[in-house]
Amino acid sequence: MKNKKILAKIRRSKRTRMHIRALGETRLTVHRSLNHIYAQIIGPNNEVITSASSLEQSLKGNYGGNVEAAQAVGKLIGERAQQKGVKAVAFDRSGYRYHGRVKALADGAREAGLEF
């Protein structure tokens, strides 16, 4: 049996994704591990438009899985989205609390020009 925390996270993430899918919007998804943070912009047809992570060469040496890395990944995903013509997204935090690294990534994306 899975842990109650894991089941609650899955339930929250499914609820958010179903709501965003019903609206038909482009979404900014976040995944975090202990060492790194990842972000993707996914279109209404479930195609990945662009992605960024703390594993990229430009960010790998300076950062890890901390708040500064999340801020840098947010700025990078925002810049790449602007290049692809995406201006507004729905923020899919994948069941994570809007706090710490997830909040830093969102703030970095907003600084780069994404609206959500």
MODELLER restraints for C-alpha pairs under 7 A, 6 or more apart:
rsr = mdl.restraints
at = mdl.atoms
rsr.add(forms.Gaussian(group=physical.xy_distance, feature=features.Distance(at['CA:9:A'], at['CA:95:A']), mean=4.88, stdev=0.5))
rsr.add(forms.Gaussian(group=physical.xy_distance, feature=features.Distance(at['CA:10:A'], at['CA:95:A']), mean=6.58, stdev=0.5))
rsr.add(forms.Gaussian(group=physical.xy_distance, feature=features.Distance(at['CA:12:A'], at['CA:95:A']), mean=4.99, stdev=0.5))
rsr.add(forms.Gaussian(group=physical.xy_distance, feature=features.Distance(at['CA:13:A'], at['CA:94:A']), mean=4.66, stdev=0.5))
rsr.add(forms.Gaussian(group=physical.xy_distance, feature=features.Distance(at['CA:13:A'], at['CA:95:A']), mean=4.31, stdev=0.5))
rsr.add(forms.Gaussian(group=physical.xy_distance, feature=features.Distance(at['CA:16:A'], at['CA:92:A']), mean=6.81, stdev=0.5))
rsr.add(forms.Gaussian(group=physical.xy_distance, feature=features.Distance(at['CA:17:A'], at['CA:92:A']), mean=6.95, stdev=0.5))
rsr.add(forms.Gaussian(group=physical.xy_distance, feature=features.Distance(at['CA:20:A'], at['CA:90:A']), mean=6.98, stdev=0.5))
rsr.add(forms.Gaussian(group=physical.xy_distance, feature=features.Distance(at['CA:24:A'], at['CA:44:A']), mean=5.40, stdev=0.5))
rsr.add(forms.Gaussian(group=physical.xy_distance, feature=features.Distance(at['CA:25:A'], at['CA:44:A']), mean=5.64, stdev=0.5))
rsr.add(forms.Gaussian(group=physical.xy_distance, feature=features.Distance(at['CA:25:A'], at['CA:89:A']), mean=6.65, stdev=0.5))
rsr.add(forms.Gaussian(group=physical.xy_distance, feature=features.Distance(at['CA:25:A'], at['CA:90:A']), mean=6.53, stdev=0.5))
rsr.add(forms.Gaussian(group=physical.xy_distance, feature=features.Distance(at['CA:26:A'], at['CA:41:A']), mean=6.99, stdev=0.5))
rsr.add(forms.Gaussian(group=physical.xy_distance, feature=features.Distance(at['CA:26:A'], at['CA:42:A']), mean=5.81, stdev=0.5))
rsr.add(forms.Gaussian(group=physical.xy_distance, feature=features.Distance(at['CA:26:A'], at['CA:43:A']), mean=4.54, stdev=0.5))
rsr.add(forms.Gaussian(group=physical.xy_distance, feature=features.Distance(at['CA:26:A'], at['CA:44:A']), mean=5.39, stdev=0.5))
rsr.add(forms.Gaussian(group=physical.xy_distance, feature=features.Distance(at['CA:26:A'], at['CA:89:A']), mean=5.04, stdev=0.5))
rsr.add(forms.Gaussian(group=physical.xy_distance, feature=features.Distance(at['CA:26:A'], at['CA:90:A']), mean=6.18, stdev=0.5))
rsr.add(forms.Gaussian(group=physical.xy_distance, feature=features.Distance(at['CA:27:A'], at['CA:41:A']), mean=5.64, stdev=0.5))
rsr.add(forms.Gaussian(group=physical.xy_distance, feature=features.Distance(at['CA:27:A'], at['CA:42:A']), mean=5.39, stdev=0.5))
rsr.add(forms.Gaussian(group=physical.xy_distance, feature=features.Distance(at['CA:27:A'], at['CA:43:A']), mean=6.58, stdev=0.5))
rsr.add(forms.Gaussian(group=physical.xy_distance, feature=features.Distance(at['CA:27:A'], at['CA:89:A']), mean=4.95, stdev=0.5))
rsr.add(forms.Gaussian(group=physical.xy_distance, feature=features.Distance(at['CA:27:A'], at['CA:90:A']), mean=4.49, stdev=0.5))
rsr.add(forms.Gaussian(group=physical.xy_distance, feature=features.Distance(at['CA:27:A'], at['CA:91:A']), mean=5.73, stdev=0.5))
rsr.add(forms.Gaussian(group=physical.xy_distance, feature=features.Distance(at['CA:27:A'], at['CA:92:A']), mean=6.22, stdev=0.5))
rsr.add(forms.Gaussian(group=physical.xy_distance, feature=features.Distance(at['CA:28:A'], at['CA:39:A']), mean=6.84, stdev=0.5))
rsr.add(forms.Gaussian(group=physical.xy_distance, feature=features.Distance(at['CA:28:A'], at['CA:40:A']), mean=5.71, stdev=0.5))
rsr.add(forms.Gaussian(group=physical.xy_distance, feature=features.Distance(at['CA:28:A'], at['CA:41:A']), mean=4.53, stdev=0.5))
rsr.add(forms.Gaussian(group=physical.xy_distance, feature=features.Distance(at['CA:28:A'], at['CA:42:A']), mean=6.47, stdev=0.5))
rsr.add(forms.Gaussian(group=physical.xy_distance, feature=features.Distance(at['CA:28:A'], at['CA:89:A']), mean=6.14, stdev=0.5))
rsr.add(forms.Gaussian(group=physical.xy_distance, feature=features.Distance(at['CA:28:A'], at['CA:90:A']), mean=6.04, stdev=0.5))
rsr.add(forms.Gaussian(group=physical.xy_distance, feature=features.Distance(at['CA:28:A'], at['CA:91:A']), mean=4.95, stdev=0.5))
rsr.add(forms.Gaussian(group=physical.xy_distance, feature=features.Distance(at['CA:28:A'], at['CA:92:A']), mean=5.63, stdev=0.5))
rsr.add(forms.Gaussian(group=physical.xy_distance, feature=features.Distance(at['CA:29:A'], at['CA:39:A']), mean=5.58, stdev=0.5))
rsr.add(forms.Gaussian(group=physical.xy_distance, feature=features.Distance(at['CA:29:A'], at['CA:40:A']), mean=5.30, stdev=0.5))
rsr.add(forms.Gaussian(group=physical.xy_distance, feature=features.Distance(at['CA:29:A'], at['CA:41:A']), mean=6.33, stdev=0.5))
rsr.add(forms.Gaussian(group=physical.xy_distance, feature=features.Distance(at['CA:29:A'], at['CA:91:A']), mean=6.43, stdev=0.5))
rsr.add(forms.Gaussian(group=physical.xy_distance, feature=features.Distance(at['CA:29:A'], at['CA:92:A']), mean=4.70, stdev=0.5))
rsr.add(forms.Gaussian(group=physical.xy_distance, feature=features.Distance(at['CA:29:A'], at['CA:93:A']), mean=5.90, stdev=0.5))
rsr.add(forms.Gaussian(group=physical.xy_distance, feature=features.Distance(at['CA:29:A'], at['CA:94:A']), mean=6.69, stdev=0.5))
rsr.add(forms.Gaussian(group=physical.xy_distance, feature=features.Distance(at['CA:30:A'], at['CA:38:A']), mean=5.83, stdev=0.5))
rsr.add(forms.Gaussian(group=physical.xy_distance, feature=features.Distance(at['CA:30:A'], at['CA:39:A']), mean=4.66, stdev=0.5))
rsr.add(forms.Gaussian(group=physical.xy_distance, feature=features.Distance(at['CA:30:A'], at['CA:40:A']), mean=6.76, stdev=0.5))
rsr.add(forms.Gaussian(group=physical.xy_distance, feature=features.Distance(at['CA:30:A'], at['CA:92:A']), mean=6.66, stdev=0.5))
rsr.add(forms.Gaussian(group=physical.xy_distance, feature=features.Distance(at['CA:30:A'], at['CA:93:A']), mean=5.38, stdev=0.5))
rsr.add(forms.Gaussian(group=physical.xy_distance, feature=features.Distance(at['CA:30:A'], at['CA:94:A']), mean=6.26, stdev=0.5))
rsr.add(forms.Gaussian(group=physical.xy_distance, feature=features.Distance(at['CA:31:A'], at['CA:37:A']), mean=5.95, stdev=0.5))
rsr.add(forms.Gaussian(group=physical.xy_distance, feature=features.Distance(at['CA:31:A'], at['CA:38:A']), mean=5.14, stdev=0.5))
rsr.add(forms.Gaussian(group=physical.xy_distance, feature=features.Distance(at['CA:31:A'], at['CA:39:A']), mean=6.40, stdev=0.5))
rsr.add(forms.Gaussian(group=physical.xy_distance, feature=features.Distance(at['CA:31:A'], at['CA:94:A']), mean=6.96, stdev=0.5))
rsr.add(forms.Gaussian(group=physical.xy_distance, feature=features.Distance(at['CA:32:A'], at['CA:38:A']), mean=6.12, stdev=0.5))
rsr.add(forms.Gaussian(group=physical.xy_distance, feature=features.Distance(at['CA:34:A'], at['CA:65:A']), mean=6.38, stdev=0.5))
rsr.add(forms.Gaussian(group=physical.xy_distance, feature=features.Distance(at['CA:35:A'], at['CA:64:A']), mean=5.91, stdev=0.5))
rsr.add(forms.Gaussian(group=physical.xy_distance, feature=features.Distance(at['CA:35:A'], at['CA:65:A']), mean=4.33, stdev=0.5))
rsr.add(forms.Gaussian(group=physical.xy_distance, feature=features.Distance(at['CA:36:A'], at['CA:54:A']), mean=5.62, stdev=0.5))
rsr.add(forms.Gaussian(group=physical.xy_distance, feature=features.Distance(at['CA:36:A'], at['CA:55:A']), mean=6.96, stdev=0.5))
rsr.add(forms.Gaussian(group=physical.xy_distance, feature=features.Distance(at['CA:36:A'], at['CA:64:A']), mean=5.82, stdev=0.5))
rsr.add(forms.Gaussian(group=physical.xy_distance, feature=features.Distance(at['CA:36:A'], at['CA:65:A']), mean=4.17, stdev=0.5))
rsr.add(forms.Gaussian(group=physical.xy_distance, feature=features.Distance(at['CA:37:A'], at['CA:53:A']), mean=5.76, stdev=0.5))
rsr.add(forms.Gaussian(group=physical.xy_distance, feature=features.Distance(at['CA:37:A'], at['CA:54:A']), mean=5.72, stdev=0.5))
rsr.add(forms.Gaussian(group=physical.xy_distance, feature=features.Distance(at['CA:37:A'], at['CA:65:A']), mean=6.12, stdev=0.5))
rsr.add(forms.Gaussian(group=physical.xy_distance, feature=features.Distance(at['CA:37:A'], at['CA:70:A']), mean=6.35, stdev=0.5))
rsr.add(forms.Gaussian(group=physical.xy_distance, feature=features.Distance(at['CA:38:A'], at['CA:52:A']), mean=6.03, stdev=0.5))
rsr.add(forms.Gaussian(group=physical.xy_distance, feature=features.Distance(at['CA:38:A'], at['CA:53:A']), mean=4.23, stdev=0.5))
rsr.add(forms.Gaussian(group=physical.xy_distance, feature=features.Distance(at['CA:38:A'], at['CA:54:A']), mean=6.62, stdev=0.5))
rsr.add(forms.Gaussian(group=physical.xy_distance, feature=features.Distance(at['CA:39:A'], at['CA:51:A']), mean=5.66, stdev=0.5))
rsr.add(forms.Gaussian(group=physical.xy_distance, feature=features.Distance(at['CA:39:A'], at['CA:52:A']), mean=5.38, stdev=0.5))
rsr.add(forms.Gaussian(group=physical.xy_distance, feature=features.Distance(at['CA:39:A'], at['CA:53:A']), mean=6.10, stdev=0.5))
rsr.add(forms.Gaussian(group=physical.xy_distance, feature=features.Distance(at['CA:40:A'], at['CA:48:A']), mean=6.81, stdev=0.5))
rsr.add(forms.Gaussian(group=physical.xy_distance, feature=features.Distance(at['CA:40:A'], at['CA:50:A']), mean=5.90, stdev=0.5))
rsr.add(forms.Gaussian(group=physical.xy_distance, feature=features.Distance(at['CA:40:A'], at['CA:51:A']), mean=4.20, stdev=0.5))
rsr.add(forms.Gaussian(group=physical.xy_distance, feature=features.Distance(at['CA:40:A'], at['CA:52:A']), mean=6.47, stdev=0.5))
rsr.add(forms.Gaussian(group=physical.xy_distance, feature=features.Distance(at['CA:41:A'], at['CA:48:A']), mean=5.96, stdev=0.5))
rsr.add(forms.Gaussian(group=physical.xy_distance, feature=features.Distance(at['CA:41:A'], at['CA:49:A']), mean=5.53, stdev=0.5))
rsr.add(forms.Gaussian(group=physical.xy_distance, feature=features.Distance(at['CA:41:A'], at['CA:50:A']), mean=5.43, stdev=0.5))
rsr.add(forms.Gaussian(group=physical.xy_distance, feature=features.Distance(at['CA:41:A'], at['CA:51:A']), mean=6.19, stdev=0.5))
rsr.add(forms.Gaussian(group=physical.xy_distance, feature=features.Distance(at['CA:42:A'], at['CA:48:A']), mean=4.47, stdev=0.5))
rsr.add(forms.Gaussian(group=physical.xy_distance, feature=features.Distance(at['CA:42:A'], at['CA:49:A']), mean=5.60, stdev=0.5))
rsr.add(forms.Gaussian(group=physical.xy_distance, feature=features.Distance(at['CA:43:A'], at['CA:49:A']), mean=6.40, stdev=0.5))
rsr.add(forms.Gaussian(group=physical.xy_distance, feature=features.Distance(at['CA:50:A'], at['CA:80:A']), mean=6.77, stdev=0.5))
rsr.add(forms.Gaussian(group=physical.xy_distance, feature=features.Distance(at['CA:50:A'], at['CA:81:A']), mean=6.75, stdev=0.5))
rsr.add(forms.Gaussian(group=physical.xy_distance, feature=features.Distance(at['CA:51:A'], at['CA:77:A']), mean=6.35, stdev=0.5))
rsr.add(forms.Gaussian(group=physical.xy_distance, feature=features.Distance(at['CA:52:A'], at['CA:73:A']), mean=6.15, stdev=0.5))
rsr.add(forms.Gaussian(group=physical.xy_distance, feature=features.Distance(at['CA:52:A'], at['CA:76:A']), mean=6.66, stdev=0.5))
rsr.add(forms.Gaussian(group=physical.xy_distance, feature=features.Distance(at['CA:52:A'], at['CA:77:A']), mean=5.61, stdev=0.5))
rsr.add(forms.Gaussian(group=physical.xy_distance, feature=features.Distance(at['CA:53:A'], at['CA:73:A']), mean=5.87, stdev=0.5))
rsr.add(forms.Gaussian(group=physical.xy_distance, feature=features.Distance(at['CA:54:A'], at['CA:60:A']), mean=5.92, stdev=0.5))
rsr.add(forms.Gaussian(group=physical.xy_distance, feature=features.Distance(at['CA:54:A'], at['CA:64:A']), mean=6.54, stdev=0.5))
rsr.add(forms.Gaussian(group=physical.xy_distance, feature=features.Distance(at['CA:54:A'], at['CA:69:A']), mean=6.20, stdev=0.5))
rsr.add(forms.Gaussian(group=physical.xy_distance, feature=features.Distance(at['CA:54:A'], at['CA:73:A']), mean=6.25, stdev=0.5))
rsr.add(forms.Gaussian(group=physical.xy_distance, feature=features.Distance(at['CA:63:A'], at['CA:69:A']), mean=5.12, stdev=0.5))
rsr.add(forms.Gaussian(group=physical.xy_distance, feature=features.Distance(at['CA:66:A'], at['CA:101:A']), mean=6.69, stdev=0.5))
rsr.add(forms.Gaussian(group=physical.xy_distance, feature=features.Distance(at['CA:67:A'], at['CA:100:A']), mean=6.62, stdev=0.5))
rsr.add(forms.Gaussian(group=physical.xy_distance, feature=features.Distance(at['CA:67:A'], at['CA:101:A']), mean=4.91, stdev=0.5))
rsr.add(forms.Gaussian(group=physical.xy_distance, feature=features.Distance(at['CA:67:A'], at['CA:104:A']), mean=6.11, stdev=0.5))
rsr.add(forms.Gaussian(group=physical.xy_distance, feature=features.Distance(at['CA:70:A'], at['CA:101:A']), mean=5.52, stdev=0.5))
rsr.add(forms.Gaussian(group=physical.xy_distance, feature=features.Distance(at['CA:70:A'], at['CA:104:A']), mean=5.68, stdev=0.5))
rsr.add(forms.Gaussian(group=physical.xy_distance, feature=features.Distance(at['CA:70:A'], at['CA:105:A']), mean=4.70, stdev=0.5))
rsr.add(forms.Gaussian(group=physical.xy_distance, feature=features.Distance(at['CA:71:A'], at['CA:104:A']), mean=4.96, stdev=0.5))
rsr.add(forms.Gaussian(group=physical.xy_distance, feature=features.Distance(at['CA:71:A'], at['CA:105:A']), mean=4.78, stdev=0.5))
rsr.add(forms.Gaussian(group=physical.xy_distance, feature=features.Distance(at['CA:71:A'], at['CA:107:A']), mean=6.96, stdev=0.5))
rsr.add(forms.Gaussian(group=physical.xy_distance, feature=features.Distance(at['CA:71:A'], at['CA:108:A']), mean=4.81, stdev=0.5))
rsr.add(forms.Gaussian(group=physical.xy_distance, feature=features.Distance(at['CA:72:A'], at['CA:108:A']), mean=6.63, stdev=0.5))
rsr.add(forms.Gaussian(group=physical.xy_distance, feature=features.Distance(at['CA:73:A'], at['CA:105:A']), mean=6.42, stdev=0.5))
rsr.add(forms.Gaussian(group=physical.xy_distance, feature=features.Distance(at['CA:74:A'], at['CA:105:A']), mean=4.32, stdev=0.5))
rsr.add(forms.Gaussian(group=physical.xy_distance, feature=features.Distance(at['CA:74:A'], at['CA:106:A']), mean=6.14, stdev=0.5))
rsr.add(forms.Gaussian(group=physical.xy_distance, feature=features.Distance(at['CA:74:A'], at['CA:108:A']), mean=4.29, stdev=0.5))
rsr.add(forms.Gaussian(group=physical.xy_distance, feature=features.Distance(at['CA:74:A'], at['CA:109:A']), mean=4.31, stdev=0.5))
rsr.add(forms.Gaussian(group=physical.xy_distance, feature=features.Distance(at['CA:75:A'], at['CA:108:A']), mean=4.60, stdev=0.5))
rsr.add(forms.Gaussian(group=physical.xy_distance, feature=features.Distance(at['CA:75:A'], at['CA:109:A']), mean=4.90, stdev=0.5))
rsr.add(forms.Gaussian(group=physical.xy_distance, feature=features.Distance(at['CA:75:A'], at['CA:111:A']), mean=6.73, stdev=0.5))
rsr.add(forms.Gaussian(group=physical.xy_distance, feature=features.Distance(at['CA:75:A'], at['CA:112:A']), mean=5.25, stdev=0.5))
rsr.add(forms.Gaussian(group=physical.xy_distance, feature=features.Distance(at['CA:77:A'], at['CA:109:A']), mean=6.49, stdev=0.5))
rsr.add(forms.Gaussian(group=physical.xy_distance, feature=features.Distance(at['CA:78:A'], at['CA:109:A']), mean=4.65, stdev=0.5))
rsr.add(forms.Gaussian(group=physical.xy_distance, feature=features.Distance(at['CA:78:A'], at['CA:112:A']), mean=4.92, stdev=0.5))
rsr.add(forms.Gaussian(group=physical.xy_distance, feature=features.Distance(at['CA:78:A'], at['CA:113:A']), mean=6.26, stdev=0.5))
rsr.add(forms.Gaussian(group=physical.xy_distance, feature=features.Distance(at['CA:78:A'], at['CA:114:A']), mean=5.75, stdev=0.5))
rsr.add(forms.Gaussian(group=physical.xy_distance, feature=features.Distance(at['CA:79:A'], at['CA:112:A']), mean=5.76, stdev=0.5))
rsr.add(forms.Gaussian(group=physical.xy_distance, feature=features.Distance(at['CA:87:A'], at['CA:114:A']), mean=5.36, stdev=0.5))
rsr.add(forms.Gaussian(group=physical.xy_distance, feature=features.Distance(at['CA:87:A'], at['CA:115:A']), mean=6.24, stdev=0.5))
rsr.add(forms.Gaussian(group=physical.xy_distance, feature=features.Distance(at['CA:88:A'], at['CA:114:A']), mean=5.74, stdev=0.5))
rsr.add(forms.Gaussian(group=physical.xy_distance, feature=features.Distance(at['CA:88:A'], at['CA:115:A']), mean=4.62, stdev=0.5))
rsr.add(forms.Gaussian(group=physical.xy_distance, feature=features.Distance(at['CA:88:A'], at['CA:116:A']), mean=5.97, stdev=0.5))
rsr.add(forms.Gaussian(group=physical.xy_distance, feature=features.Distance(at['CA:89:A'], at['CA:115:A']), mean=6.30, stdev=0.5))
rsr.add(forms.Gaussian(group=physical.xy_distance, feature=features.Distance(at['CA:89:A'], at['CA:116:A']), mean=5.49, stdev=0.5))
rsr.add(forms.Gaussian(group=physical.xy_distance, feature=features.Distance(at['CA:90:A'], at['CA:116:A']), mean=5.62, stdev=0.5))
rsr.add(forms.Gaussian(group=physical.xy_distance, feature=features.Distance(at['CA:91:A'], at['CA:116:A']), mean=6.51, stdev=0.5))
